Amino acid sequence: MTCMAAVAIAAGARQGGAQEERLVLPSGLEAGLQEVLRQEGGGDGGPVLRFRYVAPGLDKGAGLAVVSADLEHLCNAHALANAPDAEAEGATIIVSIGDKPSEFGVPDPDVVQVFEAYTVENGTCIWEVF
């Protein structure tokens, strides 16, 4: 049995009046963090850290190179800085971008969403083939 815990607050929420951080992606889109989920005991025994972002305007027809560059950028520029145990033995970071917020694990045909998995080596996200 796996345990998943939410460790961040949904995008758009304000804490103490501070605005949500907007991240500019290589494609020109802006993304905001929706949530971070942590699951213990992933495939290699380490934690699975899911960073879920929302980027309004994400295009269903966006090319693979464009989307891959955005996902890798989010992993290296944002997820690593916010995942202190990302370099733990067997850790996996999964980065997803949706065009609007969605509930994790609940299919929604109205949401465009892409995701990739990464391991971390020498402080850099390395793409993992599913």
C-alpha positions in Angstrom: 0.0 0.0 0.0 1.4 3.4 -0.9 0.8 6.6 0.9 0.4 9.9 -0.9 0.4 13.3 0.9 -0.2 16.7 -0.5 2.5 19.1 0.5 1.5 22.3 -1.3 -1.6 24.3 -1.6 -3.6 24.6 -4.8 -2.6 27.2 -7.3 -4.3 30.5 -6.9 -4.4 30.3 -3.2 -2.8 33.2 -1.3 -0.9 32.9 1.9 -0.4 36.0 3.9 -1.3 38.2 0.9 1.6 36.9 -1.2 0.8 36.2 -4.8 1.5 32.9 -6.4 4.8 32.6 -8.2 4.5 32.6 -12.0 7.1 30.7 -13.8 7.9 31.7 -17.4 8.6 28.6 -19.5 10.8 28.3 -22.6 7.7 28.1 -24.8 6.6 31.5 -23.5 3.7 30.1 -21.4 3.5 31.0 -17.7 2.9 28.3 -15.2 1.9 28.2 -11.6 2.3 25.4 -9.1 -1.0 23.6 -8.4 0.4 21.1 -5.8 3.2 18.8 -4.8 2.4 15.2 -3.9 4.8 12.9 -2.2 4.5 9.1 -2.4 6.8 6.8 -0.5 8.2 3.5 -2.0 8.3 4.3 -5.7 9.5 1.9 -8.3 13.1 2.1 -7.1 12.2 2.3 -3.4 12.7 6.0 -3.1 10.1 8.8 -2.9 8.1 9.9 -5.8 7.6 13.7 -5.9 4.9 14.9 -8.2 5.0 18.6 -9.1 1.7 19.6 -10.7 1.7 22.9 -12.6 -1.1 24.8 -14.4 -0.3 26.7 -17.6 -3.4 28.3 -19.1 -3.0 28.2 -22.9 -1.2 24.9 -23.0 -2.0 23.7 -26.5 -3.1 20.1 -27.2 -1.2 20.4 -30.5 2.1 21.7 -29.0 5.1 19.9 -30.4 6.9 17.3 -28.3 10.2 19.3 -28.3 8.3 22.4 -27.0 6.5 20.5 -24.2 9.6 18.5 -23.3 11.6 21.7 -22.9 9.0 23.2 -20.6 8.8 20.1 -18.4 12.6 19.8 -18.1 12.8 23.5 -17.3 10.2 23.2 -14.5 12.1 20.2 -13.1 15.5 21.9 -13.1 14.5 25.5 -12.3 11.7 24.9 -9.8 11.1 21.3 -8.6 14.8 20.7 -7.6 14.9 23.8 -5.5 11.7 22.8 -3.7 12.5 19.1 -3.2 15.2 18.7 -0.6 15.2 14.9 -0.9 15.2 14.8 -4.7 18.6 13.3 -4.8 17.7 10.5 -2.3 18.5 7.0 -3.4 15.8 5.9 -5.9 13.9 9.3 -5.9 11.8 10.2 -8.9 10.4 13.6 -9.8 7.3 13.6 -12.0 6.5 17.0 -13.5 3.1 17.6 -15.1 1.5 20.6 -16.8 -2.2 21.0 -17.3 -4.1 23.8 -19.0 -6.3 24.1 -15.9 -6.4 22.7 -12.4 -7.5 19.1 -12.0 -7.8 16.5 -9.3 -5.0 14.1 -9.2 -5.9 10.6 -10.3 -9.3 11.6 -11.6 -9.7 11.5 -15.4 -11.0 14.7 -17.0 -11.3 14.8 -20.8 -11.6 18.6 -20.7 -8.0 19.0 -19.3 -5.0 19.0 -21.5 -2.2 17.5 -19.5 1.4 16.3 -20.2 3.9 14.8 -17.8 7.4 13.3 -17.6 9.5 11.5 -15.0 13.0 12.4 -14.0 15.7 11.1 -11.7 18.3 13.5 -10.3 22.1 13.1 -11.0 24.6 15.8 -9.9 21.9 18.3 -9.3 20.3 17.9 -12.7 17.0 16.3 -13.8 17.5 13.4 -16.1 14.5 12.3 -18.2 13.3 8.7 -17.5 11.6 6.7 -20.2 8.3 5.2 -19.0 
